[in-house]
Amino acid sequence: MVMVSDYEMIEKGRKTYIRSNEHSTCPICQEELKPIGSRIRKVKMPDSQEKRRLVIRRLRCQNPSCRTIHHELPDIVVPFKRYGRETVEKIINAEEADPL
C-alpha cells in the first residue's frame, strides 16, 4: 500500500478516479512502481450517508526479485477501513473528549 497526498480526483459518473502526481517507489525495496490496472474502493464520506466509489491504481514493483503489488491510496482514505479519514478522526476526538 502506498499513501499519496499529491493527487487529482477526477469525477466520471458515479466513480471518482484518483491520479497521483507523485513518483511512487516500492516501500519494500525502493524500486520504481509501474501501474498494472485499477480497482474500486468504496468509502463512506463524512456528513453524508453515501458511499463514494474511488478507482485506485494497482502498482507493481519493477525489481525482478520483489515484484510485489501495491495499491495507491489517497490520504482521504484510512487503510483497511471503510470510512474516510475525516470520519475516523471525528470518532477518535469524540472518544477522547468523553471518556467512559
N, C-alpha and C positions, 0 to 999 in steps of 0.2 A: 504494500500500500504506500502510495506517495501522496503526501499532502501538498497542495498548491495554494498560494494566496494571490498570485497574479494571474487572473483568468478572465475570460469573457463568458457571459451567459447569453446564448442565442435561442430565442423563443421561436419554435416552429410547431404551430398547432398546440397539442396538449403536452408536448415534450420540450424540455429545456436542455440544449446541448452545452456542455462545458468544454471550452477550448483554452488550454493553458498557454500563457505567454512565456513560461519559464522553460529552461532546458532541464529535463529530468534525468537523473542518474540513479542507478540501482542502489538501494540502501544496504545491500549485502556486500557488493564488490566494487561499487563506484563506477561501473562501466555505463556506457550510453544505453538508454532505453528507446526502443522503436515501437510505434503503435502497431497493434495486430488486430484491432477490432474495437468494439464497444459493447456496453451492456446498460440496461436500465436499472436505476436505483430509485426506489420510491422513498420520499422523505416527507414527514409531516411538518409543515411550516407553522411558525408561531402566529397567534391571532387569527387563525382560520382552521377549519376542520378538514380542509382539502389536503390531498397528498400531491406533492409535486413530483413529476417523473423526470429525473435527471438522467441524461445519457452521458455516461462517463467512459473515458478511453481505457482500454486494456493495453498494457505496455509489456514488452518482452526484453529482457536483458540480452545484449549482443555478445557478452562474454561466452565463448563455447563451453566453458566448464560450469557456468552458472545457469543461464537460460531460464531464470525464474520469471513468472508473470506477476505483474503488479497492476493495481487499479489506481487511477489518478483522481483523487478526491479533492473537491474544493473545500476551503476552510469553513464553509457554512454547514458541513456535514460532520457528525461525530462518528468515528469509525465503529462499526458493529452495532450501531443504534439506528432506530427508525425515525427519530426526532431530529430536527435541526439543532444547530449549536445554540441558538438563542433560547430555544425552549428548554434545553437541558440546563443552561446557565440560570434561568429563572427558577427552576425547581430546586437547584442546589442553593441558591441565595435565599429562597423562602425557608428551606430547612435550617440553614444557619441562623436566620433571624428568629425562628420559632422552635427551639429545641424541645424535645418531649420530656 
